[in-house]
Amino acid sequence: MDFPLPEAARRYVAAHLHDDPAHLALQARRHPHLPVPELVRQIQARQKARGKLPEWAENPDLVFPSALSVEQASSARTAAFKAALVAGAERLADLTGGFGADSAAFAETVLHVDYVEREPRLAAVVKYNFDLLGLGNIVLHNQDAVSFLRGSETQFDWLYLDPARRDVKGGKTFRLADCEPDVPRLLPLLLRHAPRILLKTSPMLDLELAIQELGHVRRLWVVAVENEVKEVLYELGAEPAVDPERLAVNLRRDGSQPEFRVNRAREARAVARYAEAQQYLYEPNAAILKAGAFKSIGTAFELLKLHQHSHLYTSQELRADFPGRWFRIRAVEKADGPTLRAHLGPEGRAHVTTRNFPESVADFRRHTGIREGGEVYLFATTDLRGRHVVLVCEKVA
């Protein structure tokens, strides 16, 4: 479909932006003068973008590609984080341009950005959007990454890649060598064009295997948004590296981004101390656990661990600077429905977390009869004596 969208098409999209796309598709015959299937795809893509790229989703002038392209794009928050890492550079090439969220963010902190995308239709949509957004320091190239680099004599400050994380049959991949493009194989070509490479991967990829495959990781960031890990970023350089620094970052709604640093050597040297539950309970944020800081997080904050495999910590005095969630422990009970419900309100609701416990949250709820919600937090876990216990907690203001 041509763009910009005709006025009638724009009105249709605006009127149905919050409607069910499947229902709209069934009513297509009511609008014979409109390309309803394409407009429904526009609506689907905007709906997916609402949480990730709210300013773009609310811009009626932009054109959206397939919902899959939006789904694979970085969110505005993670794109801004990456842009801060490369701030001040003169030239960067985004070799896997996609929907352009990262390129647009890079353009705010880098003097000149080259956007590279091999799919012609997607590249055309992105060029149209960039022109509308006034991003004049981005040059678009409708090529694949390898052709672009082999045909270029430019030296870049940074190269950025976000390899496709699905195989040709649509399955998820767990090794970098199975992604497209194959970054480990292309590394010599990449390093000929830039001293620093920023690589984004899915959290599903194994960190240790990725470090081993790449061999040139200077440092990496495990990036969470509101305690959900969204991506892992690797900075690559010419010199081989063995044990890079890992930075666990949690981007929070209030604009803060607590960070914790760890590497394998520091984690190996850390000596955990254990104790039964004391007055306060601590749960590290998801980025810290993904980075592998299972002992060093406790030693850094002088906390006691409940069990080797629980990754929950306790203390008598509150550590309000802990990067995660913290609670006041009201009671320690067995996983018994009537006993636990006595701590709850009349509706029998609580938030439930299981850590190193033989049941999932769903199984725990089934056998205790406890529903989701309320003001009480239950942590089902294993203590240092190997007993299965439930910590009845409340949030600390």
TITOR-710304 format. One record per residue (C-alpha): y, z, x; residue in three letters. Coordinates in steps of 0.001 Angstrom, whole numbers, plus 500000, padded with zeros to 6 digits. Layout:
// TITOR-710304
YZXALA...
END
This chain:
// TITOR-710304
500000500000500000MET503518499201501188ASP506034501910501974PHE508423503332501158PRO506819504022497800LEU508494502362494808PRO510565504708492668GLU508003504764489837ALA505252505688492293ALA507402508466493776ARG508031509897490307ARG504283509844489563TYR503455511704492783VAL506186514290492183ALA505100514861488579ALA501418515358489442HIS501680517068492818LEU499917520199491569HIS497350518496489310ASP493641518010489902ASP493187514651491754PRO489792514031490128ALA491353514408486678HIS494185512052487619LEU491724509422488821ALA489956509483485455LEU493272508801483681GLN494228505841485877ALA494072503374482974ARG497017505131481331ARG499230503779484129HIS498276500100484559PRO501546499336486343HIS500854501831489159LEU498310501840492042PRO496919505175490833VAL493946505407493272PRO496322505169496245GLU498787507592494671LEU495983510062494021VAL495154509871497724ARG498805510623498459GLN498611513675496203ILE495360514877497793GLN496866514598501264ALA500041516439500238ARG497991519206498676GLN496068519655501929LYS499331519640503884ALA500961522316501729ARG499618525238503739GLY499659523562507171LYS502829521480507113LEU504895522800504198PRO508140521037505150GLU506377517684505331TRP504453518322502101ALA507699519012500263GLU509516515961501664ASN509342513292498906PRO510273510492501320ASP507321510836503696LEU504155508774503306VAL500801510460503857PHE497628508964505340PRO494119509949504260SER493430513597503454ALA491044513664506439LEU493901512825508824SER495907515713507354VAL492904518020507547GLU492476517255511264GLN496181517699512051ALA497601520824513657SER499531523208511460SER503264523552511988ALA502732526988513537ARG500097525953516061THR501988522743516880ALA505108524794517644ALA503046527087519879PHE501786524117521893LYS505288522678522115ALA506495525947523654ALA503817525667526369LEU505189522314527569VAL508875523026526940ALA511250521504529474GLY508974518635530496ALA510548515204530816GLU507628513080529631ARG504433513787527672LEU501863511449526149ALA499940512492523039ASP496821510385523535LEU495218511206520176THR498270510966517944GLY496702511222514483GLY499120512296511749PHE501730513137514390GLY502261516856513760ALA501836517688517444ASP503959514778518647SER506762515800516296ALA506656519345517664ALA506547518124521279PHE509629516009520576ALA511576519233519978GLU510902520550523500THR510141517448525633VAL512660514758526577LEU510365511752525932HIS507074511630523992VAL504602508737523887ASP502480508785520725TYR499177506900521114VAL497001506078518087GLU494351503372517902ARG494123503073514088GLU496804500527513014PRO497409501785509471ARG497788505393510603LEU500133504410513430ALA502292502441510979ALA502524505378508556VAL503463507755511373VAL506128505377512729LYS507685505184509272TYR507681508992508967ASN509088509568512452PHE511952507168511703ASP512715509084508510LEU512625512393510391LEU515008511071513027GLY512581511586515929LEU514143508980518185GLY512626510274521439ASN509071509276520420ILE507706505831521333VAL504600504732519405LEU501695502809520937HIS498966501353518725ASN496207501606521357GLN493290503807522280ASP493859506401524982ALA491927504607527725VAL493632501241527199SER497029502924527135PHE496474504743530441LEU494886501797532220ARG497789499597531217GLY500461502107532189SER502043502844535565GLU503967505839534202THR503510509302535646GLN503660511939532943PHE504363515649533239ASP501705516365530606TRP498953514538528778LEU497783515987525476TYR494462515293523759LEU492824516523520576ASP489386514832520656PRO487650514040517375ALA485227516831516612ARG482727514895514495ARG479963512497515470ASP479582509030513938VAL477437510453511125LYS480048513059510186GLY478316516054511782GLY480193518639513798LYS479898518608517577THR479573521604519908PHE480061519968523338ARG483104518190524702LEU480946515322525964ALA480024514579522336ASP483675514318521234CYS485829511203521164GLU487360510592523620PRO484945512081526172ASP487417514171528191VAL485024515320530975PRO484167511681531725ARG487819510574531575LEU489173513441533659LEU489711511390536875PRO491737508797534926LEU493740511503533156LEU494583513333536385LEU495802510106537998ARG498536509954535361HIS499558513620535052ALA499254516856537042PRO498680518860533861ARG496569518161530809ILE496643520155527579LEU493399519883525623LEU492913521142522080LYS489413521861520790THR487819523357517739SER486913527068517896PRO483341525947517242MET482993524700520824LEU481435527183523235ASP484092528455525675LEU481735528946528601GLU480171525515528184LEU483591523855527878ALA484826525562531069ILE481682524416532843GLN481949520843531506GLU485596520482532476LEU485544522286535816GLY489348522133536143HIS490524524726533609VAL493538526623534953ARG493852528828531888ARG493091528714528197LEU494514530064524968TRP492477531161521964VAL494974530719519132VAL494598532530515815ALA496916532398512813VAL496940535585510752GLU493686536697512418ASN491810533410511868GLU491046531426515031VAL492350527890514544LYS492044526222517955GLU491394526701521645VAL493746525156524198LEU492809524370527806TYR495284523643530584GLU493618521373533145LEU494818520602536658GLY493672518727539743ALA492174521758541493GLU488691522902540402PRO488610526367538816ALA485790528806538111VAL487110531794536140ASP490348530883534343PRO492597533380532616GLU492012533557528856ARG494927534428526612LEU494069535594523107ALA497070534963520845VAL497500535843517182ASN500405534075515427LEU501616536426512713ARG503662535897509592ARG506530538011510918ASP506948535652513894GLY505347537962516455SER502398536747518531GLN500581539610520284PRO498706538431523356GLU495828539867525372PHE494653538514528743ARG491110538594530057VAL488761536695532361ASN485066537055533090ARG485577539105536256ALA487876541612534537ARG485520541900531580GLU482540542467533905ALA484373545265535750ARG485405547060532562ALA483363550156531763VAL483187551000528067ALA483150554614526916ARG481364555482523687TYR481858558103520996ALA481228558795517350GLU484000557939514916ALA487148559996515445GLN490381559951513442GLN491310556272513834TYR489377553004513770LEU490417549751515486TYR489244546191514892GLU490418543618517504PRO491932540429516158ASN489665537382515988ALA491234535680519025ALA490351538630521273ILE486717538558520186LEU486516534764520638LYS487954535163524157ALA485115537562524994GLY487153540744525562ALA484486543127524272PHE484909545923526831LYS488258545297528485SER490180545584525202ILE488888549137524834GLY489659550161528403THR493134548573528257ALA494082550748525283PHE492016553809526303GLU489809553584523233LEU486208554628522687LEU483621552185521443LYS481303552979518537LEU478349550944519826HIS477692548341522521GLN477360545527519980HIS479705546693517202SER483063545807518845HIS484801548515516839LEU486813551222518584TYR488026554715517808THR490464557358519021SER491867560738518103GLN495493559648518622GLU496904556480517049LEU497504553420519274ARG499897551475517055ALA500371548784519727ASP496739547682519457PHE496418543890518871PRO494412543944515694GLY493978546138512650ARG493897549927512689TRP492856552432510032PHE492601556166509390ARG488978557217508912ILE488532559368505789ARG484769559812505900ALA481552558602507506VAL478779558004504977GLU475408556369504526LYS475229552925502920ALA474562554477499521ASP476262553061496443GLY476926556270494450PRO478095558150497560THR480512555390498532LEU481799554809495009ARG482835558475494884ALA485535557557497429HIS486837554693495302LEU488914554405492179GLY487427554033488692PRO487012550270489154GLU484765550759492218GLY486648548324494460ARG486974548220498245ALA487444545766501105HIS484171545476503029VAL483528544451506654THR480108544448508334THR479814544662512143ARG476431545014513853ASN474865545855510501PHE471628544483508988PRO473317543213505799GLU475969540617505133SER479038541582503107VAL477546539856500042ALA474243541750500387ASP476085545029500929PHE478101544492497749ARG474982543639495757ARG473090546757496728HIS476047549164496468THR477710547643493403GLY481116547688495102ILE483539544938494114ARG486298543340496195GLU489799544815496155GLY491436548207495996GLY493076550356498663GLU489948551521500505VAL488390549707503504TYR484680550102504231LEU483256549244507663PHE479469549047507661ALA478267549297511247THR475914550983513718THR476972554107515608ASP476121555095519179LEU472909556824517995ARG471721553630516340GLY472336554900512793ARG473624552553510091HIS476800554141508756VAL479794553220506620VAL483272554251507719LEU485512554928504726VAL489053554057505826CYS492614553617504681GLU495303551463506241LYS497862553179508441VAL501456552481507450ALA
END
